[in-house]
Amino acid sequence: MIEIRELTKRYGPTVAVDDLSFRVEPGYVTGFLGPNGAGKSTTMRAVLGLDTPTSGDALINGRHYAAIDRPLHQVGALLDASAVHGGRTAFDHLYCLARSNGIRKARVRAVLDRVGLAGVAGKRIGGFSLGMKQRLGIAAALLGDPGVFLFDEPGNGLDPEGIRWIRDLMRSLAAEGRTVLVSSHLMSEMELTADHIVVVGRGRLIAEASISELAERFRRDVLVRTPDVAELTRLLRSAGAVVTRQPDGSLAAQGLDAVTIGDIAVRNHIAVHELTPRSDSLEDAYLKLTDDSIEYRAERANP
C-alpha cells in the first residue's frame, strides 16, 4: 500500500503540499485528481524519494523508498516518459534498469512485448513518438513485476487504442491485488478506470471516496419512464418528491431514491419502463469540488 502521512513540502515560501494524508489500498485503481499546481506530482515524487518532505511521511508498504532493496521489484512508476536517453535503444534502456535490480534479459523482452514495442526494441528512443515513449515508460514500471504502481498522466500521447489498453492494464493490475495510483486530468477516463478517488487542491485533501460514494454525493435525480405519467407524478409528489416532466415524456424525480419510487409504483400497480438514478459526471463533480482551488483560471467562452 501507499501511505501519505501529514505530508508537507515547501519550496521556499511556496507550499506545494500542505499536511496531506491518505492511503492507497491494494486491489483498486485510485485516481489522484486535482488542478494544475495542486501538488499531485510533488506527492508522487515524495513517494519515490525524488523530493524530500519538509515534514510528514510518504511510505510504500510502511517503508521509505530509499530503504527498499531492489525497489523495482516492489514499486513501478511512470512520472515522465521523456526522461530517457534518446541515443539508447528501447531494449538497452530497459536492460540498464533491469541489471541494476537483478532482473534478467528475458523479462526485458517480455515487458517490451506486453506494451507492444517488441518490434522496435532495437530502435533508438530519440525517434520514438510521445505515445511510444509512454509505452516504454510503462514497460519500465512493469520490469520488476511489483505490487505497487504510480502513473502520472499515463495516457499522454496515446491514441484511442492505446488509451483503452492502458485502462485495461491498470484495471488488470488492480484485479491481481496490486496497488495502483494514477494521476490524470482526463475525467472521462478516470470515470471508466478508477474505483476510488483522491482529490487535492492547493496541496490539501479535498475529497477521498469511492466512485459509487461520489455518485451518491452528487446524485441529481431519478429518471422514470411510465405509461401512467399523471398518476405516478401525483403519487411521487404526495411522497415529497419534486417531479419535472421532461420533453420526451419521462419524469425527473428529486427527493426520493429509485428503490422508493419503484416500491410506490408496485404498490399502486403502475408499470415502470425505466428507473435510472442520475448523478453528475465525474468531471462535473470534480469541477464542483475544486472550484475554490483553481489557481490558473481562463475566461470562459460563450457557447
N, C-alpha and C positions, 0 to 999 in steps of 0.2 A: 504494500500500500504506500501511497504518498501522503505525507502528513505535513501540513503547514501550521506552525505554532507561533502565534503572535509575531509574525514576521514583519520587520520594518527594514526598509532600505532607503537611505538618503544619499543623494549626490550633492554635496554642499548644502545649499538652502532648499533644494528640491526634494520633496518626499515622494519617491516613486511607489513605494509600498508602505502602507500605514497600518500596523497592528493587525495583519491579516491572518485568519485561522480558518482552515477547512481540511477535510480528509477526502482522498480519492480511493474508493474501495475497489477490491478485485471483483471481476465478473461483470463490470459495467463500463460503458463508454461515457466518460464525464466530459461534457462540453464546458470549456473555460471561456467565458464571454465577457466583453467589456469594450468601451470605446477606445479609440487610439489614445495612448498615454495613460491607460487605466492601471498599468502595472503587470499585465499578463506575462509579457516576455521577461521582465525582470524577475518575476516569481519563478518562472521556469529555469532561468539561468541560475537562480539561487539553489534550486533543487539539484542542479547538475554541477554545483561548485564553481560556476563561472563568475558569479558575483558573491561577494561575502556579505552576509546580512549585517546591518547596523546593530540589530538585536533580533532575538527570536531564532527559530529553527526552521529548516526545510529538510525533511528526512525521507529516506527511502527504506522501507522495512525497518524503521527505527534507527537508522544509521545515516551519517553524513556521506555524501557521495565519495569524498576523498578517502574515507575509511574502508571503502569496499574494494576487496581484492578482485582484479579482473572484472571491472564493472560492466563490460559489455554483456557478460553472462547474466546480469541482474537487471540492467537498465538499457533500453534502446531509445534513442532520441533523434528527432529531426527538428532543428531550430532554424537553420539557414542553409538551404540547398546549394547556394552559390559558394559556400565556404569550402571549396575543394581546389586542388592543384590542377589547373587546366591542362598541363602538359602530361599528366599521367593518364593511363588508360583506366577504364572503369574497373577492370579486374585488378590492376595494380593498386588502385586507390583502396579497394576493399581488402586486398591481401595485406597491405601495410597495417590496416586496423586489425585484421584478424591475427596477424603474428604477435601484435602487442598484447593480445589476450589469450594466446594459446589456442586459436581456432584454426582448423585445417583448411586446405585449399578446396576440398570437396564442398565445404559449407559455403565458401565464396561462390562457387559455381551454382549451388542450389538456390541461394538467395537472388542471384542475378536472373536465374530462370523464373523464379517466383514473381519478380517485379517486371518481367517482360523485357529485360535487357541482355539476355544471353547472346543475341545476335550481334550486339555491338560491344561485347566485353573487351575486345581488343582495340577499340577506338578511343582516341583522346577525348577527355571530358570537355576540353575547350570548345569543341564543335557540337556539344550537346545543346538541345533546346532547354528552356526552363523546365518543361514537363519531364524531360529525360533526367535532368538533374534531381528533380523531386523524387523520381523513382529510384535513382541511385542513393539518395539520402535515406529513403525508406529501406532499401536493401541493407544499408549500414546499420540501421536501427534493428533489423531482424537478425544480424550476423550471429550474435551470441545466444539466440533463442531465449531472450529474457522474459521475466514475468511482469515487468513494468515498462510502459511506453509513454513518451511525451512527444507530441506532434504539434508544431506551431505552424498553422496555415498549410496543412499538407496538400490541399487541393490547388494551390497556386500553380498556374501554367498547365494544368491537366485538361485534356479535352473531356467531353461528356462520358466517354467510355472509361477514361482514367479516373474521373470523379466517382463513378459508380464502383470501380474497382477498389479505390481506397476506402470508400464507405463500407463495402463488403469485407475488406480486410480488417478494418477496425472492429467491426461487429463480430467477426470470427475470432479475433484475438480475445475479445471480452468473453465470448461464449466458451472459450477454453479456460476461463478462470483468471485471465490476466488483467492487470490494471492499466487502463488506457485513459490518458488525459490529453484532450485535443483542443487547441485554441483555434478559433475561426471566426471570421466576420460573415460567413455565408450561412445566414439563419435558416434558409430553406434546407440546406444540407444537414445542419445540426438537428433540425426537427426530425429528419429521417434517420439520423445516425445515433444521437445521444440518448442515453437512458436517464441521465442525471445532469443537472445544470448548475454551474457556479458562476455567478455574475458579479463582477467587480467594477468599481468606478472610483477614480481618483485614489487608487491604491487601497480602497477599503471594500469589504464584503457588502454587497447589496442584497443578494439572494442566493440561497442554496436549496434546491428542491429537485424532485424527480420531474420528468416531463408530465406525468399524469397529475402530480400535485400542482404544477404550474398551470395546466389546463383548467383545473378546478378553480384555482385562484382567479383566473381571468375568464371564467365562464360568462358568456354573453346571454344566451337564451337556449331554448329548445325548439327546433323546427318540427312542426306537426303537420301531417297531411291526413285529411279525413274527408269522407263524402258528406259528413254531417257537421259542417263548419259552424253554423249558427248555434246548435245545441252544445257542442263541445266548448265553444267560446264562452257561452253563458255559464257553463259548469266550472270552467277554469277560473273565470273572473270571480265567481262565487267563492272559490277556494283561495282567493287572494292573489291570483296571477295577473300580470299586466299582459294582455294579449293584443297583438297587432296583426291584422290581416295583410299578407304580402301580395304584390301584384299578380303572382301566379296562382293565387287562391290558397296557398298554405298559410299556416299560422306561426308566428314567432311569440313564444311564451316566456316571460321572465318572472322569477319569483318561485317557481316550482321546478323540481328536477324531473328527469324523464320517467323515473320509476313512479313517482306520484301521479304524473299525467297519465301514464299507462293504466294505473290502478283505477283512476277516475273513469277513464274510457271503458274499461272492462265492467266495472260495477253498473254502468249505465248503458251497457250493450251497444256501444258506439264503435264502429270499425275504425281502425287507425292503419293507414298505409305506410306511414313513415314517422319515426320518432327519433330525432337526431340531436343530441346535445351539441351545441356550438360554442367554441371558445375562440379567443383571439389567437391568431397565428403566433408562433414563437417570435417572429420578427416584431409584431405589434406589442407583444408582452415585453420583449426586450427593450423596445423604444420607450415604453412607459416606465420601466424600471430604471432606465439610465438617463432619463430626460434631464435630471439635475446634475449629471456627471459628465456631460459632453463638453470638452474644452474647445474643440475646433468645430464650430457650427457655421455652415454656409447658409446664405439666404435661400429660402425655399422658392422654387419657381412655381408660377401659377400653372395649374393643369390646363 
